Amino acid sequence: VNSKLPVNASLEDDRVTRRIFAVLDKDCDYYLNINEFIMGLSLLTRTNKEEQFKLVFKVFDADDDGTITLHELARILKLNTASIKSDD
């Protein structure tokens, strides 16, 4: 799996990409098999909002402790702010 992002991608984007991958990689083999990929897409597109929010929570709960720390929340807000600025 090529973990490199385009040159213009930020380090924070890379962290989020890696975290999404880790959440979807259920068997922790560093590959997404077809079932993991489909399940991930289904969670993003075909589930209710609560399930989608749970997935997003897992992505930003970087240490998997079931809570979002101040540092993790700051990362979320920073990414959200950057996303809003790029939409302008």
ChimeraX attribute file (.defattr): number of C-alpha atoms within 10 A of each C-alpha:
attribute: neighborCount
match mode: 1-to-1
recipient: residues
	/A:1	6
	/A:2	4
	/A:3	7
	/A:4	8
	/A:5	12
	/A:6	7
	/A:7	6
	/A:8	7
	/A:9	10
	/A:10	10
	/A:11	10
	/A:12	13
	/A:13	13
	/A:14	15
	/A:15	15
	/A:16	17
	/A:17	14
	/A:18	14
	/A:19	18
	/A:20	17
	/A:21	19
	/A:22	19
	/A:23	19
	/A:24	24
	/A:25	18
	/A:26	14
	/A:27	12
	/A:28	11
	/A:29	9
	/A:30	12
	/A:31	15
	/A:32	18
	/A:33	14
	/A:34	9
	/A:35	12
	/A:36	17
	/A:37	15
	/A:38	13
	/A:39	14
	/A:40	20
	/A:41	13
	/A:42	12
	/A:43	18
	/A:44	16
	/A:45	11
	/A:46	12
	/A:47	11
	/A:48	10
	/A:49	12
	/A:50	9
	/A:51	13
	/A:52	17
	/A:53	13
	/A:54	11
	/A:55	18
	/A:56	15
	/A:57	15
	/A:58	21
	/A:59	22
	/A:60	21
	/A:61	17
	/A:62	19
	/A:63	13
	/A:64	12
	/A:65	9
	/A:66	10
	/A:67	13
	/A:68	17
	/A:69	14
	/A:70	9
	/A:71	10
	/A:72	15
	/A:73	13
	/A:74	12
	/A:75	16
	/A:76	17
	/A:77	12
	/A:78	13
	/A:79	15
	/A:80	12
	/A:81	11
	/A:82	11
	/A:83	11
	/A:84	10
	/A:85	9
	/A:86	8
	/A:87	6
	/A:88	5
